[in-house]
Amino acid sequence: MAQSNDGIGYQNWPYPRQAGEDRRHFPLGTSTAKPAVGYWAARAGLSNDYQIEEAIAGLSNPDVIQATLIELLGYNCAHDYMTCYKMGWKW
């Protein structure tokens, strides 16, 4: 049971949090966690990730891949997908 002076502070500390401490949101590209399987399909309203894989199968030029993804997913989702793709994440 807590006493009146047991060392537990009930006020904010006078210094800011350390970088990455108790963050609730990581902007895309700053977290090392890979999105879950099906994330991109769910975000774009597709039935599964296989449709995305089929659309970019055999393509190697990042500009062509992004143009294809913009057509399939929309600009914002395609841009975020390419950010992850350039980080080396493969699904």
C-alpha positions as CSV (number, residue, x, y, z in Angstrom):
1,M,0.0,0.0,0.0
2,A,1.3,3.4,-0.9
3,Q,2.3,5.8,1.8
4,S,2.3,9.6,1.7
5,N,6.0,9.8,0.7
6,D,7.0,6.5,-1.0
7,G,8.9,8.0,-3.8
8,I,6.2,7.8,-6.4
9,G,5.9,11.1,-8.2
10,Y,2.5,12.5,-9.1
11,Q,3.8,15.2,-11.4
12,N,5.3,15.5,-14.8
13,W,9.1,15.3,-14.9
14,P,10.9,18.6,-15.8
15,Y,12.7,17.0,-18.8
16,P,11.3,15.7,-22.1
17,R,11.1,12.0,-23.0
18,Q,14.0,10.3,-24.5
19,A,13.8,9.7,-28.3
20,G,11.5,6.8,-28.9
21,E,10.3,6.5,-25.3
22,D,6.6,5.5,-25.1
23,R,5.8,6.6,-28.6
24,R,2.3,5.9,-29.7
25,H,2.8,6.7,-33.4
26,F,5.8,6.0,-35.6
27,P,5.8,8.0,-38.9
28,L,6.3,5.7,-41.9
29,G,10.0,4.9,-42.4
30,T,11.0,5.5,-38.7
31,S,9.9,2.2,-37.3
32,T,11.8,-1.0,-38.1
33,A,8.6,-3.1,-37.7
34,K,7.3,-4.6,-41.0
35,P,3.6,-4.2,-41.8
36,A,1.5,-7.3,-41.2
37,V,0.6,-9.6,-44.1
38,G,-2.5,-8.2,-45.7
39,Y,-2.0,-4.6,-44.5
40,W,-1.6,-3.1,-48.0
41,A,-4.6,-5.0,-49.4
42,A,-6.8,-4.0,-46.5
43,R,-5.7,-0.4,-46.8
44,A,-6.4,-0.3,-50.5
45,G,-9.7,-2.2,-50.3
46,L,-8.4,-5.3,-52.1
47,S,-9.2,-8.8,-51.2
48,N,-5.6,-10.0,-50.7
49,D,-1.9,-9.1,-51.3
50,Y,-1.7,-11.5,-54.2
51,Q,-3.3,-8.8,-56.5
52,I,-0.5,-6.4,-55.6
53,E,2.2,-9.0,-56.1
54,E,0.7,-10.0,-59.5
55,A,0.6,-6.3,-60.6
56,I,4.3,-5.7,-60.0
57,A,5.6,-9.2,-60.9
58,G,8.5,-9.0,-63.2
59,L,9.0,-5.2,-62.9
60,S,12.4,-3.9,-61.8
61,N,12.3,-0.2,-62.4
62,P,11.0,1.6,-59.3
63,D,9.3,4.3,-61.4
64,V,7.3,1.8,-63.3
65,I,6.4,-0.1,-60.1
66,Q,5.2,3.1,-58.5
67,A,3.2,4.1,-61.6
68,T,1.5,0.6,-61.6
69,L,0.8,0.8,-57.9
70,I,-0.7,4.3,-58.2
71,E,-3.1,2.9,-60.7
72,L,-4.0,0.0,-58.4
73,L,-3.8,1.4,-54.9
74,G,-4.1,5.2,-55.2
75,Y,-1.3,7.8,-54.8
76,N,-1.0,7.9,-51.0
77,C,-1.0,4.1,-50.5
78,A,1.4,3.6,-53.4
79,H,3.8,6.2,-52.1
80,D,3.8,4.5,-48.6
81,Y,4.3,1.1,-50.2
82,M,7.3,2.3,-52.2
83,T,8.8,3.9,-49.1
84,C,8.7,0.4,-47.5
85,Y,9.9,-1.2,-50.7
86,K,13.0,1.1,-50.8
87,M,13.8,0.2,-47.2
88,G,14.3,-3.4,-48.4
89,W,11.1,-4.9,-47.0
90,K,9.9,-7.8,-49.2
91,W,6.6,-9.6,-48.7
